Amino acid sequence: MPHVPRPPSVDHGVISFLWAVGLGAYIYYGSLAVGVSAGTAFIFAALAAFAIFVFVRVFGEDTPPRRHALRRRNSQSRTSGD
């Protein structure tokens, strides 16, 4: 069976930016579709895109932060030593 190459590694900041732009555009055009003025829709979409970017950047990683792993290891060593 031939080896299937893995997809390229993309920085998490780029992924966060793409989510923010995509969902911001969705909010913008959705707001225009329901009759919101273009200026109001743009400001609302830009604020939402910024919030989405920050949220995905902070909470979107698959790997847990190092401090949680250390805390879990320390609590396990305390319970196993008793």
C-alpha distances in whole Angstrom, upper triangle without the diagonal:
4,7,9,12,15,18,21,24,27,30,32,35,33,32,35,37,34,35,39,39,37,39,42,42,42,45,47,46,46,50,51,50,52,55,55,56,54,56,55,52,51,52,51,47,48,49,46,43,45,45,41,40,42,41,37,37,39,37,34,32,30,31,34,37,38,41,40,37,40,43,41,40,44,45,42,44,47,47,45,48,51
4,6,9,13,16,18,21,24,28,30,33,31,29,33,34,32,33,37,37,35,38,40,40,40,43,45,44,45,48,49,48,51,53,53,55,52,53,53,50,49,50,49,45,45,47,44,41,43,43,39,38,40,39,35,36,37,36,33,31,28,30,33,36,36,40,39,37,40,42,40,40,44,45,43,44,48,47,46,48,51
4,6,9,13,15,18,21,24,26,29,28,26,30,31,29,31,34,34,33,35,38,38,38,41,43,42,43,46,47,47,49,52,51,53,50,51,51,48,46,48,46,43,43,44,42,39,40,40,37,35,37,36,32,32,34,33,29,27,25,26,30,32,33,36,35,33,36,39,37,37,40,42,40,41,45,44,43,46,49
4,7,9,12,15,18,22,23,26,24,23,27,28,26,27,31,31,29,31,34,34,34,37,39,38,39,42,43,43,45,48,48,49,46,47,47,44,43,44,43,39,39,41,38,35,36,37,33,32,34,33,29,29,31,30,26,25,23,24,28,30,31,35,34,32,35,38,36,36,40,41,39,41,44,44,43,45,48
4,7,9,12,15,18,20,23,21,20,24,25,23,25,28,28,27,30,32,32,33,36,37,37,38,41,42,42,44,47,46,47,44,45,45,42,40,42,41,37,37,38,36,33,34,34,31,29,31,31,27,27,29,28,24,22,21,22,26,28,29,33,32,30,33,36,35,35,38,39,38,40,43,43,42,45,48
4,6,9,12,15,17,20,18,17,21,22,21,22,25,26,25,27,30,30,30,33,35,35,35,38,40,40,42,44,43,45,42,43,43,39,38,39,38,34,34,35,33,30,31,31,28,26,28,27,23,23,25,24,21,19,17,18,22,24,26,29,29,27,30,33,31,31,35,36,35,37,40,40,39,42,45
4,7,9,13,14,17,15,14,18,19,17,18,22,22,21,23,26,26,27,29,31,31,32,35,36,36,39,41,40,41,38,39,39,36,34,35,34,31,30,32,29,26,27,28,25,23,25,24,21,20,23,22,19,17,16,18,22,24,25,29,28,27,30,33,32,32,36,37,36,38,41,41,41,43,46
4,6,10,12,15,13,13,16,17,16,18,21,21,21,23,25,26,27,29,30,31,32,35,36,36,39,41,40,40,37,38,38,35,33,34,33,30,29,30,29,25,26,27,24,21,23,23,20,19,22,22,18,16,16,18,21,23,24,28,28,27,30,32,32,32,35,37,36,38,41,41,41,43,46
4,7,9,12,11,11,14,15,15,16,19,20,20,22,24,25,26,28,30,31,32,34,36,36,38,40,39,39,37,37,37,34,32,33,32,29,27,28,27,23,24,24,22,19,20,21,17,16,18,19,15,13,14,15,18,19,21,24,24,24,26,29,28,29,32,34,33,35,38,38,38,41,43
4,6,8,7,7,11,12,11,13,16,16,17,19,21,22,23,25,26,28,29,31,32,33,35,37,35,36,33,33,33,30,28,29,28,25,24,25,23,20,20,21,18,16,17,18,14,13,16,17,13,12,13,15,18,19,21,24,24,24,27,29,29,30,33,34,34,36,38,39,39,42,44
4,5,5,7,9,10,11,13,15,16,17,19,20,22,23,25,26,28,29,30,32,33,35,37,35,35,32,32,32,29,27,27,27,24,22,23,22,18,18,19,17,13,15,16,12,10,13,14,12,11,13,13,16,16,18,21,22,22,25,27,27,28,31,32,33,34,37,38,38,40,43
4,5,5,6,9,10,11,12,14,15,17,18,20,21,22,24,26,27,28,30,31,33,35,33,33,31,30,30,27,25,25,24,22,20,20,19,16,15,16,13,10,11,12,9,7,10,11,8,7,10,11,14,14,17,19,20,20,23,25,25,26,29,30,31,33,35,36,36,39,41
4,5,5,6,9,10,10,12,14,15,16,18,20,21,22,24,25,26,28,30,31,33,31,31,28,28,27,25,23,22,22,19,17,18,17,14,13,14,12,8,10,11,9,6,10,12,10,10,13,15,16,16,19,21,22,23,25,27,27,29,31,32,33,35,37,38,39,41,43
4,5,5,6,9,10,11,12,14,15,16,18,20,21,22,24,25,27,28,30,32,30,30,27,27,27,24,22,22,22,19,17,18,17,14,14,15,13,10,12,13,11,9,13,14,12,12,15,17,19,19,22,24,25,26,28,30,30,32,34,35,36,38,40,41,42,44,46
4,5,5,6,9,10,11,12,14,15,17,18,20,21,22,24,26,27,29,30,29,29,27,27,26,24,22,22,21,18,17,18,16,13,13,14,11,9,11,12,8,8,12,12,9,10,13,15,17,18,21,24,23,24,27,28,29,30,33,34,34,37,39,39,40,43,45
4,5,5,6,9,10,11,12,14,15,16,18,20,21,22,24,26,27,29,26,27,25,24,24,21,19,19,18,15,14,15,13,10,10,11,8,5,8,8,5,5,9,10,8,10,13,15,17,17,21,23,22,24,27,27,28,30,32,33,34,36,38,39,40,42,44
4,5,5,6,8,10,10,12,14,15,16,18,20,21,22,24,26,27,25,25,22,22,22,19,17,17,17,14,12,13,12,9,9,11,9,6,9,11,9,8,12,14,12,14,17,19,21,21,24,26,26,27,30,31,32,34,36,36,38,40,41,42,43,46,48
4,5,5,6,8,10,11,12,14,15,16,18,20,21,22,24,26,24,25,22,22,22,19,17,18,18,14,13,15,13,10,11,13,10,8,12,13,10,11,15,15,13,15,17,20,22,23,26,28,28,29,32,33,33,35,37,38,39,41,43,44,45,47,49
4,6,5,6,8,10,10,12,14,15,16,18,20,21,22,24,23,24,22,22,21,18,17,17,16,13,13,14,11,8,10,11,7,7,10,10,8,10,13,13,11,13,16,19,20,21,25,27,26,28,31,31,31,34,36,36,37,40,41,42,43,45,47
4,6,5,6,8,10,10,12,14,15,16,18,20,21,22,20,21,19,19,18,15,14,14,13,10,9,10,8,5,7,8,5,5,9,9,8,10,13,14,12,15,18,21,22,23,26,27,27,29,32,32,33,35,37,37,39,41,42,43,44,47,49
4,6,5,6,8,10,10,12,14,15,16,18,20,21,19,20,17,17,17,14,12,13,13,9,9,11,10,6,9,11,9,8,12,13,12,13,16,17,16,18,21,24,25,26,29,31,31,32,35,36,36,38,40,41,42,45,46,46,48,50,52
4,5,5,6,9,10,11,12,14,16,16,19,20,19,20,18,19,18,15,14,15,14,10,11,13,11,8,12,13,10,10,14,14,13,15,18,18,16,18,21,24,26,27,30,32,31,33,36,36,36,39,41,41,42,45,46,46,48,50,52
4,5,5,6,9,10,10,12,14,15,16,18,17,18,17,17,16,13,12,14,12,8,10,11,8,7,10,11,8,10,13,13,12,14,17,17,15,18,20,24,25,26,30,31,30,32,35,35,35,38,40,40,41,44,45,45,47,49,51
4,5,5,6,9,10,10,12,14,16,17,15,16,13,14,13,10,9,10,9,5,6,8,6,5,8,10,8,10,13,13,13,15,18,18,17,20,23,26,27,28,31,32,32,34,37,37,37,40,42,42,43,46,47,47,49,52,53
4,5,5,6,8,10,11,12,14,16,14,15,12,14,13,10,9,12,11,7,9,12,10,8,12,14,12,13,16,17,16,18,21,21,20,23,25,28,30,31,34,36,35,37,40,40,40,43,45,45,46,49,50,50,52,55,56
4,5,5,6,8,10,10,12,14,14,15,13,15,14,11,11,13,11,8,11,13,11,10,14,14,12,14,17,17,16,19,22,21,20,23,25,28,30,31,35,36,35,37,40,40,40,43,45,44,45,48,50,49,51,54,55
4,6,5,6,9,10,11,12,11,13,12,13,11,8,9,10,8,6,9,10,8,9,12,13,11,14,17,16,17,19,21,21,20,24,26,29,30,31,35,36,35,37,40,39,40,43,44,44,45,48,49,49,51,54,55
4,5,5,6,9,10,11,9,10,8,10,9,5,6,9,8,5,8,11,10,10,13,14,14,16,18,19,19,21,24,24,23,26,29,32,33,34,37,38,37,40,42,42,43,46,47,47,48,51,52,52,54,57,58
4,5,5,6,9,10,10,11,9,12,12,8,9,12,11,9,12,14,13,13,17,18,17,18,21,21,21,24,26,26,25,28,30,34,35,36,40,41,40,42,45,45,45,48,50,49,51,53,55,55,56,59,60
4,5,5,7,9,9,11,11,13,12,9,11,13,11,10,13,15,13,14,17,18,16,19,22,21,21,24,26,26,25,28,30,33,34,36,39,40,39,41,44,44,44,47,49,48,49,52,53,53,55,58,59
4,5,5,7,5,8,8,10,9,6,9,11,9,9,12,13,12,14,17,17,17,19,22,22,22,25,27,26,26,30,32,35,36,37,40,41,40,42,45,45,45,48,50,49,50,54,54,54,56,59,60
4,6,5,5,7,7,10,9,7,9,12,11,11,14,16,15,16,19,20,20,22,24,25,25,27,30,30,29,32,34,38,39,39,43,44,43,45,48,48,48,51,53,52,54,57,58,58,60,62,63
4,6,7,10,10,14,13,10,13,16,14,13,17,19,17,18,22,22,21,24,26,26,26,29,31,31,30,33,35,38,39,41,44,45,44,46,49,49,49,52,54,53,54,57,58,58,60,63,64
4,6,9,11,14,12,10,14,16,14,14,18,19,17,19,22,22,22,24,27,26,27,30,31,31,30,34,36,39,40,41,45,45,44,46,49,49,49,52,54,53,54,57,58,57,60,62,63
4,6,9,12,10,9,13,15,14,14,18,19,18,20,23,23,23,26,28,28,29,31,33,33,32,36,38,41,42,43,47,47,46,49,51,51,51,54,56,55,56,60,60,60,62,65,66
4,6,8,7,6,10,11,10,11,14,15,15,17,20,20,21,23,25,25,27,29,31,31,31,34,37,40,40,41,44,45,44,47,49,48,49,52,53,53,55,58,58,58,60,63,64
4,6,5,6,9,10,11,12,14,16,16,18,20,21,22,24,26,27,28,30,32,32,32,36,38,41,42,42,46,46,45,48,50,50,51,54,55,55,56,59,60,60,62,65,66
4,6,5,6,9,10,10,12,14,15,16,18,20,20,22,24,25,26,28,30,31,30,34,36,39,40,40,44,44,44,47,49,49,50,52,54,54,55,58,59,59,61,64,65
4,5,5,6,9,10,11,12,14,15,17,19,20,21,23,24,26,27,29,30,30,33,36,39,39,39,43,43,43,46,48,48,49,52,53,53,55,57,58,58,61,63,64
4,5,5,6,8,10,11,12,14,16,17,18,20,21,22,24,26,27,28,28,32,35,37,38,38,41,41,41,44,46,46,47,50,51,50,52,55,56,56,58,61,61
4,6,5,6,8,10,10,12,14,15,16,18,20,21,22,24,26,26,26,30,32,35,36,36,39,40,40,42,45,44,45,48,49,49,51,54,54,54,57,59,60
4,5,5,6,9,10,10,12,14,15,16,18,20,21,22,24,25,25,28,31,34,34,35,38,39,39,41,43,43,44,47,48,48,50,53,54,54,56,58,60
4,5,5,6,9,10,11,12,14,15,17,18,20,21,23,24,24,28,31,33,33,33,37,37,37,40,42,41,43,45,47,47,49,51,52,52,55,57,58
4,6,5,6,9,10,11,12,14,16,16,18,20,21,22,22,26,29,31,32,32,35,35,35,38,40,40,40,43,45,44,46,49,50,50,52,55,55
4,6,5,6,9,10,10,12,14,15,16,18,20,20,20,24,27,29,30,30,34,34,34,36,39,39,39,42,44,44,45,48,49,49,51,54,55
4,5,5,6,9,10,10,12,14,15,16,18,20,20,23,26,28,29,29,32,33,33,35,38,38,39,41,43,43,45,47,48,49,51,53,54
4,5,5,6,9,10,11,12,14,15,17,18,19,22,25,27,27,27,31,31,31,34,36,35,36,39,40,40,42,45,46,46,48,51,52
4,5,5,6,9,10,10,12,14,15,16,16,20,23,25,25,26,29,30,29,32,34,34,35,38,39,39,41,43,44,44,46,49,50
4,5,5,6,9,10,10,12,14,15,15,18,21,24,24,24,28,29,29,31,33,33,34,37,38,39,40,43,44,44,46,48,50
4,5,5,6,9,10,10,12,14,15,17,21,23,23,23,26,27,27,29,31,31,33,35,37,37,39,41,42,43,45,47,48
4,5,5,6,9,10,11,12,13,16,19,21,21,21,25,25,25,27,29,29,30,33,34,34,36,39,39,40,42,44,46
4,5,5,6,8,10,10,10,14,17,19,20,20,24,24,24,26,29,29,29,32,34,34,35,38,39,39,41,44,45
4,6,5,6,9,10,10,13,16,18,19,19,22,23,23,25,28,28,29,31,33,33,35,37,39,39,41,43,45
4,6,5,6,8,9,12,16,17,17,16,20,20,21,23,25,25,26,29,30,31,33,35,36,37,39,41,42
4,5,5,6,7,10,14,15,15,15,19,19,19,22,24,24,24,27,29,29,31,33,34,35,36,39,40
4,6,5,5,8,11,13,14,15,18,19,19,21,24,24,24,27,29,29,30,33,34,35,36,39,40
4,6,6,7,11,13,13,13,16,18,18,20,22,23,24,26,28,28,30,32,33,34,36,38,40
4,6,7,11,12,11,10,14,15,15,17,19,19,21,23,24,25,27,29,30,31,33,35,36
4,6,9,10,10,10,14,15,14,16,19,19,19,22,24,24,25,28,29,29,31,33,35
4,6,9,10,11,15,17,16,17,20,21,21,23,25,26,26,29,31,31,32,35,37
4,6,7,9,12,14,14,14,18,19,19,20,23,24,24,27,29,29,30,33,35
4,6,9,12,15,13,13,17,18,17,19,22,22,22,25,27,27,28,31,33
4,7,9,12,10,10,13,15,14,16,19,20,20,22,24,25,25,28,30
4,6,8,7,7,11,12,11,13,16,16,17,19,21,22,23,25,27
4,6,6,7,9,10,11,13,15,16,17,19,21,22,23,25,27
4,5,5,6,9,10,11,12,14,16,17,19,20,21,23,25
4,5,5,6,9,10,11,12,14,15,17,19,20,21,23
4,5,5,6,9,10,11,12,14,16,17,18,20,22
4,5,5,6,9,10,11,12,14,16,16,18,21
4,5,5,6,9,10,11,12,14,15,17,19
4,5,5,6,9,10,11,13,14,16,17
4,5,5,6,9,10,11,12,14,16
4,6,5,6,9,10,11,12,15
4,5,5,6,9,10,11,13
4,5,5,6,9,10,11
4,5,5,6,9,10
4,6,5,6,9
4,6,5,7
4,6,6
4,6
4
